[in-house]
Amino acid sequence: MTDGAMKPPAPEPGIPIAYYLANHPETAVELACAHCNNRKVVPFAEMVEQLKARGLGDENSGILEIGPMMKAPCMRCEGVRWVSRPWWPPRR
């Protein structure tokens, strides 16, 4: 029996990386530090390689799942909480 407290819902995984690779190859993943908003842009193909090498995921991983997987500290503030989202190149 529970004590009446509800568990928070599981985070939404977001659109799979494979979708962006197939339909929008010019996009990348933007990682933003949740503490200071320092940002880093990583091409999706490179991110997939990193996820596979660390056994954390692959091209079927959702874009929103990537940030929480990152454990490296921010180079600016040394925070370790990351948020991920798609990055679109500037229009010319």
Order of alpha helices (4+ residues) and beta strands (2+ residues): alpha-beta-beta-alpha-alpha-beta
